[in-house]
């Protein structure tokens, strides 16, 4: 909790900095910022909505002086508890910093403020024949600043990488109010420590991102969507590994098992074959002749791995419907159960069949309903545990299952998160992956940049063990 608490005097100072209308203290306002898309909630003491970098700097200086916890918040779509004000204090909402400041088509870069909506940014640059590949499933609700803070990914990560691969520079306000600017428009920059990557994915624990310079690429000439249908889930997983082994890198390869398809078809019908055990939704892009050749090679590989059929979307509408079904999958899970818990286990691609099989075994062992979907092409699985947090006996089994999933993930060379981040949900596993020395180094970095531990405290790891 905050050392001094949010006093009337502090509220008055915040009002003087950002304007009274941008300081929220009523319970009905605070509750809106007490949760994200996950399962944990905690009320802040105040919500502040700054409009400029200078205001953020002044607010942070005030917070640091009074040892007040500050949790930066974008669209609030993360599912790992990263934007939960666990220690009360202040939630800093970035919604007023929402401008695309520049699109430099000559250098193929853009400069944006953190609250720019991801999907809107996609549409804006594509009108200019440019392309920003990172595409989290929450793109229509999430913000660029939140994507950078969480190092978001998405289906296109297989071919194009995640958010950090497109961040050329950023501006951030540090815990004490100082303003840091690193990087810029140059594609190559190897000067000094890589502070850009340090802040990208730091989940608001090292600084508050206030501006981002993003690399853009040419918009692909064309794309094509395919649906490979399998009567055996493990055959589907094996097909993904076979395509990668053949040195073919599609734009996306999305796995959905039968349980996932049934839920999607019940809620948002899009023609998925619910009698099949699994489908792989595949997209290829590039020049027209390259796309045709790649699609044919992928089709042959899927058939060789046991696919009963490989369908090619004949129109843009058919393609859009298939992708809409995939993007709606999480909503469908939420309608199935009060507490859908989305995990983010990511393994080497060759280990995908093994991990899919292991998750199914774990679901059976603990008598849980765990549909599987995910960005299978890059080994990023999203097993979704459909449960009800009010059922304490079942939740005990859920936690055991999650522990076992991540033990297996790490043991076969995987990682705790491919794109969702750590936040609160996975911090207890962080030492399993990084070891004591790795976590110690991260604590030392946190201590150096935020000695009073006010920036998003309790996320990624806890600081109590710091020397």
PyMOL commands that set and color helices and strands:
alter all, ss='L'
color gray80, all
select helices_A, chain A and resi 8-18+20-22+27-33+53-65+118-126+144-150+157-160+163-166+195-199+233-245+258-267+288-304+316-327+329-336+349-365+376-378+392-411+427-449
alter helices_A, ss='H'
color red, helices_A
select strands_A, chain A and resi 23-24+46-48+70-73+90-93+100-104+109-112+130-131+167-173+179-183+208-215+217-218+222-230+252-257+278-286+307-312+339-342+369-375+380-387
alter strands_A, ss='S'
color yellow, strands_A
deselect
rebuild
show_as cartoon
